[in-house]
């Protein structure tokens, strides 16, 4: 597991928290920020997978 996987997992977790908090508070802006953070986390995780694939070659 490299830095991108760690950053991705952290950003996804942060996004989950923001999204849930936004839903509970009725704050659509916070909810959307959470969804954006989750998407960024998934992208970082995928980038980590690509890096891993290149390291193995």
Gaussian input, Z-matrix of N, CA and C with variables (Angstrom, degrees):
# hf/3-21g

backbone

0 1
 N
 C     1     B1
 C     2     B2     1     A1
 N     3     B3     2     A2     1     D1
 C     4     B4     3     A3     2     D2
 C     5     B5     4     A4     3     D3
 N     6     B6     5     A5     4     D4
 C     7     B7     6     A6     5     D5
 C     8     B8     7     A7     6     D6
 N     9     B9     8     A8     7     D7
 C    10    B10     9     A9     8     D8
 C    11    B11    10    A10     9     D9
 N    12    B12    11    A11    10    D10
 C    13    B13    12    A12    11    D11
 C    14    B14    13    A13    12    D12
 N    15    B15    14    A14    13    D13
 C    16    B16    15    A15    14    D14
 C    17    B17    16    A16    15    D15
 N    18    B18    17    A17    16    D16
 C    19    B19    18    A18    17    D17
 C    20    B20    19    A19    18    D18
 N    21    B21    20    A20    19    D19
 C    22    B22    21    A21    20    D20
 C    23    B23    22    A22    21    D21
 N    24    B24    23    A23    22    D22
 C    25    B25    24    A24    23    D23
 C    26    B26    25    A25    24    D24
 N    27    B27    26    A26    25    D25
 C    28    B28    27    A27    26    D26
 C    29    B29    28    A28    27    D27
 N    30    B30    29    A29    28    D28
 C    31    B31    30    A30    29    D29
 C    32    B32    31    A31    30    D30
 N    33    B33    32    A32    31    D31
 C    34    B34    33    A33    32    D32
 C    35    B35    34    A34    33    D33
 N    36    B36    35    A35    34    D34
 C    37    B37    36    A36    35    D35
 C    38    B38    37    A37    36    D36
 N    39    B39    38    A38    37    D37
 C    40    B40    39    A39    38    D38
 C    41    B41    40    A40    39    D39
 N    42    B42    41    A41    40    D40
 C    43    B43    42    A42    41    D41
 C    44    B44    43    A43    42    D42
 N    45    B45    44    A44    43    D43
 C    46    B46    45    A45    44    D44
 C    47    B47    46    A46    45    D45
 N    48    B48    47    A47    46    D46
 C    49    B49    48    A48    47    D47
 C    50    B50    49    A49    48    D48
 N    51    B51    50    A50    49    D49
 C    52    B52    51    A51    50    D50
 C    53    B53    52    A52    51    D51
 N    54    B54    53    A53    52    D52
 C    55    B55    54    A54    53    D53
 C    56    B56    55    A55    54    D54
 N    57    B57    56    A56    55    D55
 C    58    B58    57    A57    56    D56
 C    59    B59    58    A58    57    D57
 N    60    B60    59    A59    58    D58
 C    61    B61    60    A60    59    D59
 C    62    B62    61    A61    60    D60
 N    63    B63    62    A62    61    D61
 C    64    B64    63    A63    62    D62
 C    65    B65    64    A64    63    D63
 N    66    B66    65    A65    64    D64
 C    67    B67    66    A66    65    D65
 C    68    B68    67    A67    66    D66
 N    69    B69    68    A68    67    D67
 C    70    B70    69    A69    68    D68
 C    71    B71    70    A70    69    D69
 N    72    B72    71    A71    70    D70
 C    73    B73    72    A72    71    D71
 C    74    B74    73    A73    72    D72
 N    75    B75    74    A74    73    D73
 C    76    B76    75    A75    74    D74
 C    77    B77    76    A76    75    D75
 N    78    B78    77    A77    76    D76
 C    79    B79    78    A78    77    D77
 C    80    B80    79    A79    78    D78
 N    81    B81    80    A80    79    D79
 C    82    B82    81    A81    80    D80
 C    83    B83    82    A82    81    D81
 N    84    B84    83    A83    82    D82
 C    85    B85    84    A84    83    D83
 C    86    B86    85    A85    84    D84
 N    87    B87    86    A86    85    D85
 C    88    B88    87    A87    86    D86
 C    89    B89    88    A88    87    D87
 N    90    B90    89    A89    88    D88
 C    91    B91    90    A90    89    D89
 C    92    B92    91    A91    90    D90
 N    93    B93    92    A92    91    D91
 C    94    B94    93    A93    92    D92
 C    95    B95    94    A94    93    D93
 N    96    B96    95    A95    94    D94
 C    97    B97    96    A96    95    D95
 C    98    B98    97    A97    96    D96
 N    99    B99    98    A98    97    D97
 C   100   B100    99    A99    98    D98
 C   101   B101   100   A100    99    D99
 N   102   B102   101   A101   100   D100
 C   103   B103   102   A102   101   D101
 C   104   B104   103   A103   102   D102
 N   105   B105   104   A104   103   D103
 C   106   B106   105   A105   104   D104
 C   107   B107   106   A106   105   D105
 N   108   B108   107   A107   106   D106
 C   109   B109   108   A108   107   D107
 C   110   B110   109   A109   108   D108
 N   111   B111   110   A110   109   D109
 C   112   B112   111   A111   110   D110
 C   113   B113   112   A112   111   D111
 N   114   B114   113   A113   112   D112
 C   115   B115   114   A114   113   D113
 C   116   B116   115   A115   114   D114
 N   117   B117   116   A116   115   D115
 C   118   B118   117   A117   116   D116
 C   119   B119   118   A118   117   D117
 N   120   B120   119   A119   118   D118
 C   121   B121   120   A120   119   D119
 C   122   B122   121   A121   120   D120
 N   123   B123   122   A122   121   D121
 C   124   B124   123   A123   122   D122
 C   125   B125   124   A124   123   D123
 N   126   B126   125   A125   124   D124
 C   127   B127   126   A126   125   D125
 C   128   B128   127   A127   126   D126
 N   129   B129   128   A128   127   D127
 C   130   B130   129   A129   128   D128
 C   131   B131   130   A130   129   D129
 N   132   B132   131   A131   130   D130
 C   133   B133   132   A132   131   D131
 C   134   B134   133   A133   132   D132
 N   135   B135   134   A134   133   D133
 C   136   B136   135   A135   134   D134
 C   137   B137   136   A136   135   D135
 N   138   B138   137   A137   136   D136
 C   139   B139   138   A138   137   D137
 C   140   B140   139   A139   138   D138
 N   141   B141   140   A140   139   D139
 C   142   B142   141   A141   140   D140
 C   143   B143   142   A142   141   D141
 N   144   B144   143   A143   142   D142
 C   145   B145   144   A144   143   D143
 C   146   B146   145   A145   144   D144
 N   147   B147   146   A146   145   D145
 C   148   B148   147   A147   146   D146
 C   149   B149   148   A148   147   D147
 N   150   B150   149   A149   148   D148
 C   151   B151   150   A150   149   D149
 C   152   B152   151   A151   150   D150
 N   153   B153   152   A152   151   D151
 C   154   B154   153   A153   152   D152
 C   155   B155   154   A154   153   D153
 N   156   B156   155   A155   154   D154
 C   157   B157   156   A156   155   D155
 C   158   B158   157   A157   156   D156
 N   159   B159   158   A158   157   D157
 C   160   B160   159   A159   158   D158
 C   161   B161   160   A160   159   D159
 N   162   B162   161   A161   160   D160
 C   163   B163   162   A162   161   D161
 C   164   B164   163   A163   162   D162
 N   165   B165   164   A164   163   D163
 C   166   B166   165   A165   164   D164
 C   167   B167   166   A166   165   D165
 N   168   B168   167   A167   166   D166
 C   169   B169   168   A168   167   D167
 C   170   B170   169   A169   168   D168

   B1=1.4475
   B2=1.5297
   B3=1.3326
   B4=1.4583
   B5=1.5283
   B6=1.3336
   B7=1.4550
   B8=1.5288
   B9=1.3216
   B10=1.4652
   B11=1.5336
   B12=1.3293
   B13=1.4674
   B14=1.5349
   B15=1.3076
   B16=1.4608
   B17=1.5240
   B18=1.3336
   B19=1.4650
   B20=1.5286
   B21=1.3216
   B22=1.4579
   B23=1.5222
   B24=1.3123
   B25=1.4672
   B26=1.5236
   B27=1.3249
   B28=1.4623
   B29=1.5304
   B30=1.3264
   B31=1.4619
   B32=1.5253
   B33=1.3323
   B34=1.4621
   B35=1.5266
   B36=1.3189
   B37=1.4641
   B38=1.5285
   B39=1.3227
   B40=1.4547
   B41=1.5359
   B42=1.3229
   B43=1.4583
   B44=1.5156
   B45=1.3207
   B46=1.4711
   B47=1.5310
   B48=1.3147
   B49=1.4657
   B50=1.5284
   B51=1.3384
   B52=1.4653
   B53=1.5223
   B54=1.3197
   B55=1.4661
   B56=1.5295
   B57=1.3190
   B58=1.4599
   B59=1.5221
   B60=1.3279
   B61=1.4612
   B62=1.5277
   B63=1.3184
   B64=1.4535
   B65=1.5134
   B66=1.3292
   B67=1.4660
   B68=1.5260
   B69=1.3278
   B70=1.4630
   B71=1.5199
   B72=1.3360
   B73=1.4596
   B74=1.5253
   B75=1.3137
   B76=1.4578
   B77=1.5234
   B78=1.3422
   B79=1.4618
   B80=1.5325
   B81=1.3171
   B82=1.4740
   B83=1.5246
   B84=1.3278
   B85=1.4593
   B86=1.5313
   B87=1.3122
   B88=1.4623
   B89=1.5294
   B90=1.3155
   B91=1.4625
   B92=1.5311
   B93=1.3211
   B94=1.4694
   B95=1.5353
   B96=1.3406
   B97=1.4650
   B98=1.5270
   B99=1.3154
   B100=1.4630
   B101=1.5131
   B102=1.3153
   B103=1.4639
   B104=1.5235
   B105=1.3321
   B106=1.4625
   B107=1.5278
   B108=1.3256
   B109=1.4692
   B110=1.5300
   B111=1.3338
   B112=1.4673
   B113=1.5231
   B114=1.3162
   B115=1.4629
   B116=1.5264
   B117=1.3438
   B118=1.4626
   B119=1.5272
   B120=1.3103
   B121=1.4658
   B122=1.5142
   B123=1.3251
   B124=1.4607
   B125=1.5237
   B126=1.3305
   B127=1.4619
   B128=1.5173
   B129=1.3329
   B130=1.4685
   B131=1.5312
   B132=1.3089
   B133=1.4584
   B134=1.5329
   B135=1.3209
   B136=1.4608
   B137=1.5230
   B138=1.3299
   B139=1.4663
   B140=1.5288
   B141=1.3112
   B142=1.4600
   B143=1.5182
   B144=1.3297
   B145=1.4668
   B146=1.5276
   B147=1.3333
   B148=1.4734
   B149=1.5257
   B150=1.3353
   B151=1.4598
   B152=1.5171
   B153=1.3235
   B154=1.4650
   B155=1.5181
   B156=1.3246
   B157=1.4593
   B158=1.5392
   B159=1.3231
   B160=1.4559
   B161=1.5264
   B162=1.3360
   B163=1.4639
   B164=1.5210
   B165=1.3348
   B166=1.4668
   B167=1.5161
   B168=1.3359
   B169=1.4798
   B170=1.4742
   A1=108.28
   A2=115.66
   A3=119.57
   A4=111.31
   A5=115.79
   A6=120.73
   A7=112.53
   A8=117.36
   A9=119.84
   A10=111.32
   A11=116.85
   A12=119.76
   A13=110.87
   A14=116.01
   A15=120.68
   A16=110.54
   A17=116.20
   A18=120.09
   A19=110.64
   A20=115.59
   A21=119.76
   A22=112.03
   A23=116.21
   A24=119.96
   A25=110.93
   A26=116.59
   A27=120.52
   A28=110.97
   A29=116.55
   A30=120.32
   A31=110.97
   A32=116.75
   A33=120.34
   A34=110.58
   A35=116.79
   A36=120.66
   A37=110.94
   A38=116.18
   A39=120.94
   A40=110.27
   A41=115.40
   A42=120.14
   A43=112.54
   A44=116.02
   A45=120.10
   A46=110.92
   A47=115.75
   A48=120.59
   A49=110.42
   A50=116.04
   A51=119.74
   A52=111.43
   A53=115.63
   A54=119.34
   A55=110.84
   A56=116.55
   A57=121.03
   A58=111.43
   A59=116.58
   A60=120.58
   A61=110.16
   A62=116.09
   A63=120.02
   A64=112.24
   A65=116.41
   A66=120.32
   A67=110.66
   A68=116.65
   A69=120.66
   A70=112.17
   A71=116.12
   A72=120.19
   A73=112.02
   A74=116.78
   A75=119.74
   A76=112.12
   A77=116.45
   A78=122.84
   A79=109.03
   A80=116.03
   A81=120.74
   A82=111.82
   A83=117.22
   A84=120.97
   A85=110.97
   A86=116.44
   A87=121.03
   A88=110.29
   A89=116.24
   A90=120.73
   A91=110.56
   A92=117.31
   A93=121.21
   A94=111.11
   A95=116.18
   A96=119.66
   A97=110.00
   A98=116.11
   A99=120.66
   A100=111.47
   A101=116.85
   A102=120.41
   A103=110.59
   A104=116.85
   A105=120.65
   A106=110.89
   A107=116.64
   A108=120.83
   A109=110.64
   A110=116.48
   A111=119.79
   A112=110.33
   A113=117.11
   A114=120.98
   A115=110.65
   A116=116.22
   A117=119.86
   A118=110.88
   A119=116.38
   A120=120.26
   A121=111.82
   A122=117.01
   A123=120.95
   A124=110.94
   A125=116.72
   A126=120.92
   A127=110.25
   A128=116.52
   A129=119.72
   A130=111.11
   A131=116.56
   A132=120.62
   A133=110.16
   A134=115.97
   A135=120.45
   A136=110.48
   A137=116.97
   A138=120.35
   A139=110.15
   A140=116.72
   A141=120.49
   A142=111.82
   A143=116.44
   A144=120.17
   A145=111.26
   A146=115.85
   A147=120.27
   A148=109.81
   A149=116.28
   A150=119.55
   A151=110.66
   A152=116.64
   A153=120.66
   A154=111.34
   A155=116.30
   A156=120.32
   A157=110.41
   A158=117.02
   A159=119.97
   A160=112.22
   A161=116.56
   A162=120.07
   A163=111.45
   A164=116.28
   A165=120.50
   A166=112.26
   A167=117.09
   A168=120.08
   A169=112.64
   D1=124.72
   D2=-179.13
   D3=-104.47
   D4=-173.63
   D5=-176.47
   D6=-60.93
   D7=-37.98
   D8=-178.23
   D9=-64.15
   D10=-39.57
   D11=177.52
   D12=-64.08
   D13=-41.21
   D14=-179.80
   D15=-66.67
   D16=-46.60
   D17=178.66
   D18=-62.52
   D19=-39.38
   D20=179.51
   D21=-63.82
   D22=-43.93
   D23=179.28
   D24=-64.73
   D25=-40.30
   D26=179.84
   D27=-66.05
   D28=-42.26
   D29=-179.36
   D30=-67.86
   D31=-37.37
   D32=177.30
   D33=-64.63
   D34=-42.86
   D35=178.35
   D36=-63.81
   D37=-42.84
   D38=177.78
   D39=-60.95
   D40=-41.34
   D41=178.57
   D42=-63.80
   D43=-40.75
   D44=177.88
   D45=-60.63
   D46=-42.20
   D47=-179.59
   D48=-65.03
   D49=-47.21
   D50=-179.59
   D51=-63.03
   D52=-43.42
   D53=-178.73
   D54=-62.53
   D55=-45.54
   D56=179.29
   D57=-63.97
   D58=-43.65
   D59=178.97
   D60=-62.68
   D61=-40.29
   D62=178.60
   D63=-64.04
   D64=-41.13
   D65=178.23
   D66=-64.23
   D67=-44.61
   D68=-178.51
   D69=-65.76
   D70=-36.98
   D71=-176.98
   D72=-88.53
   D73=-8.47
   D74=-177.11
   D75=74.04
   D76=23.81
   D77=-177.65
   D78=-99.74
   D79=98.23
   D80=-176.93
   D81=-63.85
   D82=-34.31
   D83=179.76
   D84=-62.59
   D85=-47.04
   D86=179.29
   D87=-65.27
   D88=-39.31
   D89=178.21
   D90=-61.52
   D91=-42.71
   D92=-179.81
   D93=-68.45
   D94=-37.22
   D95=176.51
   D96=-62.73
   D97=-38.23
   D98=177.78
   D99=-63.76
   D100=-42.56
   D101=178.40
   D102=-64.54
   D103=-39.22
   D104=177.91
   D105=-64.24
   D106=-41.92
   D107=178.45
   D108=-63.27
   D109=-40.61
   D110=178.30
   D111=-62.50
   D112=-41.20
   D113=178.83
   D114=-63.97
   D115=-41.86
   D116=177.55
   D117=-62.76
   D118=-39.34
   D119=178.27
   D120=-62.03
   D121=-41.19
   D122=178.47
   D123=-65.71
   D124=-38.47
   D125=178.33
   D126=-64.40
   D127=-44.19
   D128=178.87
   D129=-63.25
   D130=-38.58
   D131=178.83
   D132=-63.88
   D133=-42.16
   D134=177.88
   D135=-64.71
   D136=-39.77
   D137=177.17
   D138=-61.14
   D139=-39.09
   D140=176.48
   D141=-63.35
   D142=-38.84
   D143=177.07
   D144=-62.93
   D145=-41.02
   D146=179.05
   D147=-64.27
   D148=-43.89
   D149=178.67
   D150=-60.55
   D151=-43.09
   D152=178.72
   D153=-60.67
   D154=-40.71
   D155=-179.02
   D156=-63.43
   D157=-39.80
   D158=179.43
   D159=-71.24
   D160=-32.91
   D161=178.58
   D162=-66.30
   D163=-32.80
   D164=-177.25
   D165=-74.37
   D166=-19.66
   D167=-178.12
   D168=-84.63

